[in-house]
């Protein structure tokens, strides 16, 4: 009579003997898998497995190909760069690839961030949902542009050594930024003063630059109520619109007062400027010439090479989006050269260096001739 002891009970005593008993019962039943499984009260897959297997000893369950396995050195790099930059898995992947040449999947980075308990942001800023004054799906490239001014000398954002380097070198304090809502192509310039001459002059140069590439439909420029864009007076705003922008086929729009979240796209890109340009690069910049060279390289990277992961861009760069939407527009429109606006709008004692002025004007001429 065949033993009625189950396979599981024999396995608890001695796994190898249990498998020998399984093979013995299998031969006694005439090589019938189902009958053997019924007698030993186990599954058919268990019987089939040990019938095919020559070695009855248990093998290691360790994975043969560990896809998420990283060296200790790479794990340290992930932890250090995560704490230093506070990047998420997508941006951290690009950062590690550019800095160390590591090609690590986003899911692998997310896995190890959870394992090292670094998955939560080190500092979570308050989020504001911007209000749209446009229909994104029907927008044309460069039809709606958000404009704002960034104070580079921000002690809450820059590390101490970067902050004091900016002051000691006498570099421009303000960055004037314009970004196209549809393609995310960005234009920047600099100024020592956040004056109305600099602000309005920057807006006119951006419009004239876009018009020079054959774009004739109306352009809408959205700004806040800062003094560099006309201040809090609606009368001044209307006068600037009539005298400067009506003849350029451009409409100036204002966000709700003290609601900077309405200008969410340009406000968010200022954080990117800090994390990917000023914090890592500003210590290497010693004068205005180096600042303009470095900022032009950053604009080239931002507009042409850097992937964007918003819900509409899906990992494409701004120029790739432009080619997809309007192949007729020359991609060199994304290479607007950064300028020092004070040279073009005012005459100040600290701008009396003829070398810097010559460099800036030559830079504009060279960029236009090249692209």
ChimeraX attribute file (.defattr): number of C-alpha atoms within 10 A of each C-alpha:
attribute: neighborCount
match mode: 1-to-1
recipient: residues
	/A:1	3
	/A:2	9
	/A:3	9
	/A:4	10
	/A:5	11
	/A:6	16
	/A:7	22
	/A:8	14
	/A:9	13
	/A:10	17
	/A:11	13
	/A:12	9
	/A:13	10
	/A:14	11
	/A:15	17
	/A:16	15
	/A:17	15
	/A:18	20
	/A:19	20
	/A:20	14
	/A:21	15
	/A:22	24
	/A:23	18
	/A:24	13
	/A:25	21
	/A:26	22
	/A:27	12
	/A:28	12
	/A:29	15
	/A:30	10
	/A:31	14
	/A:32	15
	/A:33	19
	/A:34	16
	/A:35	16
	/A:36	24
	/A:37	21
	/A:38	13
	/A:39	18
	/A:40	23
	/A:41	15
	/A:42	16
	/A:43	14
	/A:44	15
	/A:45	12
	/A:46	14
	/A:47	22
	/A:48	17
	/A:49	10
	/A:50	15
	/A:51	17
	/A:52	8
	/A:53	9
	/A:54	8
	/A:55	9
	/A:56	14
	/A:57	11
	/A:58	8
	/A:59	7
	/A:60	7
	/A:61	6
	/A:62	7
	/A:63	7
	/A:64	7
	/A:65	7
	/A:66	8
	/A:67	9
	/A:68	12
	/A:69	11
	/A:70	13
	/A:71	7
	/A:72	9
	/A:73	8
	/A:74	15
	/A:75	15
	/A:76	11
	/A:77	12
	/A:78	22
	/A:79	17
	/A:80	12
	/A:81	14
	/A:82	20
	/A:83	12
	/A:84	11
	/A:85	16
	/A:86	20
	/A:87	17
	/A:88	16
	/A:89	21
	/A:90	15
	/A:91	16
	/A:92	20
	/A:93	21
	/A:94	18
	/A:95	19
	/A:96	17
	/A:97	13
	/A:98	11
	/A:99	8
	/A:100	10
	/A:101	10
	/A:102	13
	/A:103	11
	/A:104	17
	/A:105	14
	/A:106	15
	/A:107	13
	/A:108	16
	/A:109	22
	/A:110	18
	/A:111	15
	/A:112	18
	/A:113	19
	/A:114	12
	/A:115	10
	/A:116	12
	/A:117	10
	/A:118	16
	/A:119	17
	/A:120	11
	/A:121	12
	/A:122	13
	/A:123	7
	/A:124	8
	/A:125	7
	/A:126	5
	/A:127	8
	/A:128	11
	/A:129	9
	/A:130	13
	/A:131	13
	/A:132	11
	/A:133	11
	/A:134	11
	/A:135	7
	/A:136	12
	/A:137	8
	/A:138	8
	/A:139	13
	/A:140	17
	/A:141	20
	/A:142	23
	/A:143	18
	/A:144	22
	/A:145	27
	/A:146	24
	/A:147	25
	/A:148	23
	/A:149	24
	/A:150	18
	/A:151	12
	/A:152	20
	/A:153	18
	/A:154	14
	/A:155	11
	/A:156	8
	/A:157	15
	/A:158	19
	/A:159	12
	/A:160	12
	/A:161	11
	/A:162	21
	/A:163	20
	/A:164	14
	/A:165	18
	/A:166	22
	/A:167	12
	/A:168	10
	/A:169	13
	/A:170	13
	/A:171	20
	/A:172	22
	/A:173	17
	/A:174	18
	/A:175	22
	/A:176	24
	/A:177	22
	/A:178	26
	/A:179	22
	/A:180	21
	/A:181	20
	/A:182	22
	/A:183	26
	/A:184	25
	/A:185	25
	/A:186	23
	/A:187	22
	/A:188	22
	/A:189	23
	/A:190	27
	/A:191	22
	/A:192	19
	/A:193	17
	/A:194	22
	/A:195	19
	/A:196	16
	/A:197	17
	/A:198	25
	/A:199	25
	/A:200	18
	/A:201	18
	/A:202	28
	/A:203	21
	/A:204	15
	/A:205	12
	/A:206	18
	/A:207	20
	/A:208	13
	/A:209	14
	/A:210	16
	/A:211	17
	/A:212	11
	/A:213	14
	/A:214	11
	/A:215	16
	/A:216	12
	/A:217	12
	/A:218	14
	/A:219	22
	/A:220	17
	/A:221	23
	/A:222	19
	/A:223	25
	/A:224	24
	/A:225	20
	/A:226	17
	/A:227	13
	/A:228	21
	/A:229	27
	/A:230	23
	/A:231	14
	/A:232	13
	/A:233	10
	/A:234	12
	/A:235	11
	/A:236	13
	/A:237	17
	/A:238	12
	/A:239	12
	/A:240	16
	/A:241	18
	/A:242	12
	/A:243	10
	/A:244	15
	/A:245	19
	/A:246	13
	/A:247	9
	/A:248	16
	/A:249	14
	/A:250	18
	/A:251	15
	/A:252	18
	/A:253	17
	/A:254	16
	/A:255	18
	/A:256	14
	/A:257	11
	/A:258	10
	/A:259	14
	/A:260	17
	/A:261	17
	/A:262	23
	/A:263	23
	/A:264	17
	/A:265	18
	/A:266	25
	/A:267	19
	/A:268	11
	/A:269	16
	/A:270	17
	/A:271	14
	/A:272	12
	/A:273	17
	/A:274	17
	/A:275	18
	/A:276	14
	/A:277	16
	/A:278	23
	/A:279	17
	/A:280	13
	/A:281	16
	/A:282	21
	/A:283	15
	/A:284	13
	/A:285	18
	/A:286	15
	/A:287	14
	/A:288	20
	/A:289	16
	/A:290	13
	/A:291	19
	/A:292	21
	/A:293	15
	/A:294	19
	/A:295	23
	/A:296	20
	/A:297	15
	/A:298	19
	/A:299	23
	/A:300	18
	/A:301	13
	/A:302	22
	/A:303	23
	/A:304	20
	/A:305	15
	/A:306	17
	/A:307	19
	/A:308	18
	/A:309	13
	/A:310	9
	/A:311	7
	/A:312	13
	/A:313	16
	/A:314	11
	/A:315	15
	/A:316	18
	/A:317	21
	/A:318	25
	/A:319	23
	/A:320	19
	/A:321	21
	/A:322	24
	/A:323	14
	/A:324	11
	/A:325	14
	/A:326	13
	/A:327	11
	/A:328	11
	/A:329	14
	/A:330	14
	/A:331	18
	/A:332	15
	/A:333	18
	/A:334	20
	/A:335	19
	/A:336	23
	/A:337	22
	/A:338	23
	/A:339	22
	/A:340	25
	/A:341	23
	/A:342	21
	/A:343	18
	/A:344	14
	/A:345	17
	/A:346	12
	/A:347	10
	/A:348	10
	/A:349	6
	/A:350	9
	/A:351	14
	/A:352	11
	/A:353	9
	/A:354	9
	/A:355	9
	/A:356	16
	/A:357	17
	/A:358	10
	/A:359	14
	/A:360	21
	/A:361	14
	/A:362	12
	/A:363	18
	/A:364	15
	/A:365	12
	/A:366	12
	/A:367	13
	/A:368	13
	/A:369	8
	/A:370	8
	/A:371	11
